[in-house]
């Protein structure tokens, strides 16, 4: 079985690092993007190699294009992309916009990194249960 991969889109290095640390027990490969533009470019490169990430974790506030626009662009590339918002602004109008853009859910930062790991683990195992659209 191929190793699962996650694209983490967040402009804060400490957050990227915490996500890497907390998700490492899941045995997943983590790809990091610090801007929306980089995330779109990286997703497109991965798609070209037929190894798009199993999950994208998206922050809302990013330098350049924001999380909502980034979701729009990734969904244009791959309508089957699985994107979860992970933001301190989960109760805001922006969170609703993330869902409208195509995010499957918006995870509040307040849930903490253990909570995030559990949600990611559930998301990856539910994907395994489905017939994969990729292979």
C-alpha positions in Angstrom: 0.0 0.0 0.0 1.3 3.4 -0.8 2.1 5.8 2.0 -0.5 8.4 2.6 0.4 12.0 2.0 -0.9 15.3 3.4 -0.3 18.8 2.0 -0.2 21.3 4.9 -0.8 24.9 3.8 0.1 27.4 6.6 2.4 30.4 6.6 3.6 29.8 10.2 6.6 27.6 10.6 5.8 26.7 14.3 2.3 25.5 13.2 3.8 23.5 10.3 6.3 21.9 12.7 3.6 21.0 15.3 1.5 19.4 12.6 4.5 17.4 11.4 5.2 16.3 15.0 1.7 15.3 15.9 0.9 13.6 12.6 4.2 11.7 12.4 2.8 8.7 14.4 0.3 8.2 11.5 3.2 7.3 9.2 2.2 9.9 6.6 4.3 12.0 4.3 3.9 15.7 4.9 4.4 18.3 2.2 4.5 21.9 3.3 3.4 25.0 1.5 3.7 28.4 3.2 1.6 30.4 0.7 -1.5 29.6 -1.3 0.3 30.1 -4.6 3.0 27.5 -3.5 0.2 25.1 -2.5 -1.5 25.3 -5.9 1.8 24.9 -7.7 2.8 21.9 -5.5 -0.6 20.3 -5.8 -0.4 20.6 -9.6 3.1 19.0 -9.7 1.8 16.2 -7.5 -1.3 15.7 -9.7 0.9 15.6 -12.8 2.8 12.7 -11.2 -0.5 11.1 -10.2 0.5 11.3 -6.5 -1.8 14.1 -5.3 -2.1 14.3 -1.5 -4.8 12.2 0.2 -5.7 15.3 2.3 -5.0 19.0 2.3 -5.0 20.9 5.5 -5.6 24.6 4.7 -5.1 27.7 6.8 -7.4 30.6 6.1 -5.1 33.6 6.5 -2.2 33.3 4.1 0.1 35.9 2.5 -1.0 36.5 -1.1 -4.1 34.6 -2.0 -6.0 33.4 1.0 -7.2 29.9 1.9 -10.5 30.4 0.2 -9.0 31.3 -3.1 -6.4 28.5 -2.7 -9.2 26.0 -2.2 -10.9 27.3 -5.4 -7.8 26.9 -7.4 -7.0 23.4 -6.1 -10.6 22.3 -6.7 -10.3 23.6 -10.3 -7.2 21.4 -10.8 -8.8 18.4 -9.0 -12.5 18.3 -8.2 -11.9 15.2 -6.1 -9.4 17.0 -3.8 -10.0 16.4 -0.1 -9.5 19.7 1.7 -10.0 20.4 5.4 -9.7 23.9 6.8 -7.6 24.2 10.0 -8.0 27.7 11.3 -8.5 29.9 14.4 -11.4 31.4 12.4 -13.6 28.3 12.3 -16.7 30.1 13.6 -16.5 33.0 11.1 -18.1 33.8 7.8 -14.7 32.9 6.3 -15.1 29.3 7.5 -18.5 29.1 5.6 -16.7 30.5 2.6 -14.1 27.7 2.8 -16.8 25.1 2.8 -18.5 26.8 -0.1 -15.2 26.8 -2.0 -15.0 23.0 -1.6 -13.5 22.2 1.8 -15.1 19.1 3.3 -14.9 20.5 6.8 -13.3 23.3 8.9 -11.4 22.2 12.0 -11.1 24.8 14.7 -7.5 25.4 15.9 -8.9 25.2 19.4 -9.3 21.5 19.1 -5.6 21.2 19.6 -3.1 19.0 17.7 -4.2 15.7 19.3 -7.7 16.4 18.2 -6.4 17.3 14.7 -4.5 14.0 14.6 -7.7 12.0 15.4 -9.7 13.8 12.7 -6.9 13.2 10.1 -6.6 9.6 11.1 -10.4 9.1 10.7 -10.3 10.9 7.3 -7.5 8.8 6.0 -9.0 5.5 7.2 -12.5 6.4 5.8 -10.8 7.1 2.5 -9.2 3.6 2.6 -12.7 2.1 3.2 -13.9 3.8 0.0 -12.9 2.5 -3.4 -10.1 4.8 -4.2 -10.6 7.0 -7.2 -6.9 7.2 -7.8 -5.7 3.7 -8.4 
